[in-house]
């Protein structure tokens, strides 16, 4: 009989863990209260803010999730993710040994270790001058802002090109994913090419908001590159962010194809196995539209997110608990200590979460796991400020990989 | 925001007042909304829901007229990471936009499937000719706004409760020490009046698995009324159903249905949209199951070997939006995956478009078809033999637009259990 795994949470860590486990023959059920945060993601894999993780890893605190996962797990996780994305026709440029410096929608520089090819083409290490395309239909993206920001960093931005989208008059602003849908259609792209091409004389590299296709992004990008006669690249937008949605849709599809039972909507409460003297968990109970429904599994993986994502909850009476099993979260008594004096520095609250052992099992201060078969991955794991470190997706992938290894072993 | 002049206030005043403060405007619901994805006429669930909700006061509802484009599929509430009842807010808002105290003739008819069947039955041959006539359908489109190209179901000559009058009870049959599990079958209007053979098949499957089936007193669940802004009439149906089902629920007997929208109304809409409260509505909600949810969670937990026979078909399973709103995943898939030789593909489309009666309306028809297009194309390109989906309105709609026969998953289970066919009961699947 194959092992069963209950994954809770449908962000990058939960979806990636589900696909990995199902492909290894486990019977996987994924429960998530909402859809998960990939719609808010830039769609890249950030590993470390300066890219020097190989050297920094040994200097990290022993409880840091990347240190716990270790370099080999990180390497395997990264390779597995890139392979899955390749299979899903979302090829990435990625390496653990170099970084890509990419433009953001504010004209700042985003340092990342892996990016979809359409984003990676915007690398600021390429000395070729760039132009930025402005799509008036997409009010959430300002080419002027991008250009000003990049110029202030010394990037050679030649100009802004106003590019109207060929489409019927719309009574409202369009969202990025709606424009991306249009770009999936080859006929629409042909209209775009004939409308835009005359305006692109002299342009070599063209930065555009990341709206070039949703389910057929590779096809859309390749055909635009060929037919526009320029080297385009994408810049992630405000949410809903299309590069994140592409990853989400691909992982959900691959999960279901691999046999994952996907349950969306219920909030869940963990269940302890009554026959195990409190040593094991038996699964979780979902609060559905009707009555509670139980889901049993050999192992449970919590991928419910960190401080800002509902993985742990802070109550008015001072209690701070993990959301599904009510496990304790170690915090400072005084909540004044949770935040740093200014915004742009490392934040203590961001480091809060579950302490885990070497097998990514939530454990107490002395390293003793609360349950033999309960695991945690992603932002719920304590010990890192992922925003400050620029380590968010690296932690998601490495911890999910390590936790799946441990849960299925 | 200036209130649109055509609103008739107060319909929602008695309903739970939804707090919009939980919404962080992340737009995850907007990215998932199938309607705003295909028409710019709908600004999306967040824009008309929690965003407008900030201006909403119980005595002064603030409703964006574009909310009428919401199909009520419910995906926004399900994907929300903060538990905002976006769809429920919008369904309640839509009722505020009801043009007047009386429904149009079309909406009146669409919201009363049981009555329509009862009136058509005496003149069935004539009614069938009318429904199949392209000219008359075009006429109805122009006169009443009933979309000419929207597939409509056929009324059955005999309702299920007449064919299986032996199962109809006013109260659970008293019994001494019968260890057999039993269920109360909520057939809903579609299985009662339009597809009684499906109800018969369900009874056969349940009996084959050792379950005793009873048909409790029931009327239309009220969802079509709710979707057509007739909240008071919907509440009336809801109260009758609660009274009819309660004797079973009180004895711990599950209410089981094959129609995912009716069971969703019993579980969720009575409380969260119609605003009914109390112990009765809670216990009926908790005691109601989709057929496959019942099989997977209650009757066959852990899925024992059912010795299913091979069903050599290539099928595309689509979970109806209404089933997804149960927040139980797709329990039918677990059983379908156990059927030998069944080649199974799974749709990722959020909604087939029809959303109950939405797609049947001339003014919504084109948008509804666009919502389902990805699904129709997937079914055709994959070249499947059947589309499998749990809700009847989806089946009729998908079959009509993809040209591929669309069936309920219980039909595959019946085949895999090798059940005798329906002709024994003088019934046949059309």
Interface residues (C-beta under 8 A of the other chain):
Chain A: X29 X31 X33 X34 X35 X36 X37 X39 X40 X170 X171 X172 X174 X175 X177 X178 X181 X239 X240 X245 X249 X252 X253 X256 X257 X259 X261 X262 X263 X264 X265 X266 X267 X286 X287 X288 X289 X290 X291 X292 X293 X294 X296 X309 X310
Chain B: X26 X27 X28 X30 X31 X32 X36 X37 X40 X41 X43 X44 X77 X78 X79 X80 X81 X82 X83 X263 X264 X266 X267 X268 X285 X286 X287 X288 X289 X293 X297 X302 X324 X325 X326 X327 X328 X329 X330 X333 X334 X337 X346 X348
